[in-house]
């Protein structure tokens, strides 16, 4: 999915870009409305119609209201959802922006949660929502274990852990990584092989974590742009390890879960294409 951030403030672009990346967007930036319109047209001509544009209202050369009207005047750009942001949020201005064709007006300053709520209303659950659903279904269906999102990982330092990863390549390239404590890995294996956790061997918990990583990656592959190929899982365990990824790899989303009081972390990282 393509998205555009159009704002003359570098700070605002720097704040918004990682939020959209967490939702699975490939993000493009422009410093004013004229450049933003040119970028939207270029993406459309290349067959990559942006799903979303977040547009500042007050900008040089072409402001957000003018950009909104220009986008809505071109039928080829009908699919672009427009979110206009501004500190100038008086009622008359908000009505004017929405009447011009923006789907959302959001007053500055705004919290990340407020923006995400508005994007969900527009149908953008993104990779975050997909990943939560995939992990919850996999753990419940395969293992009979319930997992719920947690505010942060409770995996303390110096805890022995198990980490599984798969590489994705093709139209979308990146890494899916699943990390949990040894104790949780033993519970996964116990549920998968129907044996007591105390009898689980290292080979069995590594195999079980690898299989769950494979399932998460395979389900995620189904919602990513095609073609998309997936590697066999790699599993390591210990106190310390290094996950080697290409240098232009950016984190897209990391979600912390809790399962029967034990922490579980699942991350998606994307290999950025060279300019």
N, C-alpha and C positions, 0 to 999 in steps of 0.2 A: 504494500500500500504506500502511496506517495502522499506527502503532506508538505505544506508550505507555511513558513513563518515569515510574515512581512512586518517588519518593525524597524524604525530608524535607531532604536536603542540596542546596542550590542549586548547589554546586560539582559534585556528581556529575551532576546534571541537565545542567549546562552542558558537562560532559565527554562524556556519552553521546549527547546530542542530535545533534551534528555527525557522530558516527560512524554513526548510523542514517541520517542524511540522505545520507551518501555511498553507502549501499546503496539509495537511492531511496525511503526511507520518508518519509511525511508524519508528523511527530512531534508528539505531544501530551504534556503534562506534568501531573503531579499531585504534591502535597506530602505526601500520606498515603494509606493504603489506602482509606479511605472515599471520598475524592475520586476516587481512581483507579477504583474500582468504578462510581461514578456516571458517570464519563467513558466507560468501556467500554460501559456500558448505553446511554448517549446516542448513541454512535457506531453501535452495532448497530441502534438504533431508526431511525437515519437511513440504514440500508443500507450502512454503512461499517465492517464488522466488523474490528477490529484483527487483524492477523496475528501480532503480537508484543507482549508486555509485559515490560519489564525492571523488576523489583520489588525494592526494598530489603527486608530482613527486619525490621529494627528501626525502626519508625515509630510516631508517636502515632496515636490514634483507632482505627486498624485496621492491624495489622502485616502483614508480607508473607505469613506463614503463614495468617493469617485471610483475607487477600485471595485467596490461592491456593485455599483451600477454598471461598470464596464463588463464585469464577469457575467452578470445577469442578462446583459444585452446580447451575449453570444450563446446560441443554442448548444454548441459543442461543449460548453462549460457548465451545462445544467447540473451535472452530477457533483460538482464541487460544493461541499458544505462550507459555509462561511461563518466564522466566529469572529466578531469584532470586539476589540478590547480598548478601553479608554478610561482615563480618570475623569473625563467630561461625561458624566452619567446623568445629566438632568433629563427629566421625563420627555421633553420635546425632542432632544437629540436621540434618545433611545428609539422613540417611535419612528423618527426619520430613517435611522439605520435599518430597522426591521422592515419598514415599508419598501426600502430600496432592494431588499432581497436577502439580507443576512438571516441565518437561522437563529443566531444567538448573539446577544449583547452582554458582555461581562465587564463590570466596572473594576477599574484598578484602584487599590491593590486587591488581588484575589489570592486565595490559598490554592495549593495544588489540588486539594480535595474538591473544591468548588468547580475547578476546571474539569476534573475527571467526571464529576456528576453531570455536567452539561454535555460532555462528550458521550457519556453512556446514554443520555436521553436521545442523542443523535444516532445511536446504534453502534458506537465505537467501543466495544468491550476490549478489543485488541488481544494481544497475546497473553496479557495478564489474566483476563477472564477465561480464555481458552485453557491456559495452563492449570489454573485452579480446578476447573472442571475435569480435565484429563487426569490429574493426579488423584483427585478424590474418587473418581470412578475406578481407576486402576487399583488403588489400594483396597477399595470396598469389594469390587468384583472378584479380583484374583486372590486377595488375602483375607477378606472378611474383616479388614481393619478400617476404622474411621479416621480420617485426617481432616484437620481444620486449619485454616490460615492463622498464623500467629504474628504478633507485632514484630518479633525479632527472634533470631536463633538463640537457643539457650545452650548451644554446644560450647562448653567452656574450653579455654586453652588447655593444652596437654591432655586432651581427650583423644583416645584412639578412635579413628573414624574410618568409614569406607566411602569411597567416591567412585561413581560410575559415570562414563561419558560416552556419547556418540557424536560423530561428525556428520553434518549435513552439507551437501554440495549440490550445485545446480543453479536454478534461478534465485534461490535463497541459500546462502552458505553460512554455516555457523556451527556452534557446539551446544549440546544439551548436557547439563551436568547435574547429577543427583548425589547428594552427600548426606550421610547420617552417621550416628554413633555405632560402634560395634554392637552394642546392646540392641539397638533397633534393627540392625542388619540380621542379628540372630533371630529376632521375632519374625522378620520377613521370611527367612529361610524356614523357620519352624512352621509358619502358616502354609508356605508353599509346598513343603515336603511332608507335612502332617507328622512331625516328630517333635519331641520336647526341645525347648530352646537350649537346655543344658547339654543336649547331645549333638548340637549343630557343629560341624567342622568348619574350618576356615574356607575350604574349597566350596562347601555348600553355601555359606553366606555370601561369598564372592559371586558365585553363580546366580544366586537369588537377586542380589543387587544389580548384577548385569542384566538379568532378564527384565526387571522392573524399569531399568533405564532404557532398555530396548523398546518396551511397551510405550513409555512416555514419549520417546523420540518418534516412534512409528505413528502414534496418534497425532503428534504435533505436525509431522510431515504432511498429514492429510489436510491440514488447514493452511499450509504454506504454498506460495506460488510454485507451479510446476514448470519444467521437470525438477524433481528433488530426489536425490539419492542419499541413503544413510549407510554409514559404516557399521561394522560389528562393534559391540560395546567393549570398552576398556575399563577395567576395574583395578583400583589400588587400595591398600589400607595401610594405616600407620599413624604416627603422630604428626608427621610433616610430609608434604609432597608438593610437587609443582605441576600444575596443569599447563602443558605447553600448547599454545595456540599461535596462529599467525600474528605478526606485529600489528596489523591494522584491524584487530578484533575489538569490538566495543560491547560492553554489557547492555543487553536489551531489557531484561527483567530478571529479578531474583525474588523468589517467594519463599518465606519461611512458614513451615507447617509444624503442627504438633500432632503426634499420634500416641495415644495412651501415655501422655506425659513426657514423651521423648521427642527431641527436635529432628526435623527433616528439612533440608534446603534443596530447592530445585532452581537452576539458573539457565537462562538462554543467553548466548553471546553470538553476535553477528560479525562475520568477516566483511569489513567495508571494502567496496571495490576501489581500486586505485583510480585517481582522477585522470 
